[in-house]
Amino acid sequence: MTLFHLFLVAAIQGLTEFLPVSSSGHLVLLPAVIGGPDQGLAIDVAVHVGTLFAVVLYFWADVRIALVGSARLIQGKVDTRGAFLALCLVIATVPVVIAGAAIKLTGLDEMLRSVAVIGWTMLGFGLVLYWADRTGAHDRTAAEWRLKDALIMGLAQMLALIPGTSRSGITITAARRLGYEREGAAKLAMLMSIPTIAASGLLLSVDVVQEANWALARDGLIAATFAFAAALLALIVMMRLLRSVSFTPYVIYRVILGVVLLVYAYS
């Protein structure tokens, strides 16, 4: 792959992974837009790893607490804040891991990669995000995360396996309906992304191992670096903007793109 193509893939993945606009949907559309080949699973894994490092770095204080708490959780003890956070993350991750494995084994993942599907999910879930953001209460913070809410957000996250839905978008939508304020909803969605991205990267890497080579490894490292920088920038900008603005700008973008894609798909 050319350096420019690697940069495009990494920038799209990095910038859209944590914004509620669907990174998978944009990556599926990229080959059709630029007229080039699909980037392949190896590059997909690489850019996922890049975004994973970005969110871990940005939320390191919370990640460290959860990692320390994981040791207590493994011992069957949920007596610290970190152990409880780790338990919530496990509960929120299990549904999407099971659903993701099932979709991959049945081959549905390839069937869902169409312009029409992405158009409908961009439009539909964009409007759902707008509704949840406008009607949801603002009386709860990320520190008040409950096991029940983690499960609900985890079940919602399964919908993100449909290209165009947006993992961050659907989990933020669920959190806003549960009454979490905007910044807290985004923070919980980002923390949920860590085990989810790690699990999806591990699942994809199983398919990559046999075809790995030095040239592919070099391209992967470049793509991961670009994706890390783009994802970190997206996180910083979004989390700061949410202190003063709503999710409406992202909704407008989703609706416009969704309509354009549907017109293209059915014309």
C-alpha positions, 0 to 999 in steps of 0.5 A: 500500500502507498503511504497516502493510502495508509494515511487515509485509512489510519486517519479515518479510523483514528478520527472516527473510532471515538466520534459517534459517526462510525469508523467501520462504515467509513472504512467500508466506503473508502475503497469505493470513494478512492477507487483503490483496493480494500486495505485488508485485515492486517491494516485493520488490526494495526489501526485498531491497535493504534486507536487502542493505545490512544484511548488508554493514554487519554484515560490512563488514570481510569485504566490504571484503576481498572487494571489494579481492580482486575486483580481483586476481581480475579480473586472474586472480590469486588470491594474497591472502586477499581474492581467494580469498574473492571466488573462493569467493563467485563459485563459491558463487553461480553455481549458484543464479544459473543455476538461478534464471534457469532456474526463472523462464524456465520459470515454475516459480517461480509453480507452487512458491508453494503452502501445501503446498510451503512446509509440506513444505519447512519441515518437511523441511529443518528436520529436516535442519538439526537432523540436520546441526547435531547430527551435524556436527563443530565443528573448522573456522572461516569462515577455513578456507573451501575452494573445494570447500566453496564449491561444495557450499554453492552447490549446496545453495543452489539448493534455496532457490529452493523457497519454504520451504526457506530460503537461510540454512538450507540453506547453514548445513546444508551448512556444518555437515555440512562441519564448520564450527562454528555461528558460522562456518557462519552467517557463511559463509551470510551472506556468500554471501547478498550476491551472491545477494541482489544477483543476485535483486534485479537479476533482479526489477528487470528486471520492475519497471522498466517499471511504476515510478512515484513512489508505488511508489518512495516505498513501496519506499524505506519498505519498504527502510528497515524491512527494513534495520533488521529485518535488522540486528537479526536478524543481531545477535541470531542471531550473538550467540545462536550463541555459546551456543545451537544451531539447535534453536529455529529447527528447532522453529519450522520443524517447528511451522509446517510441520505447521500449514501441511500440516494447513491445505493438506490439510484 
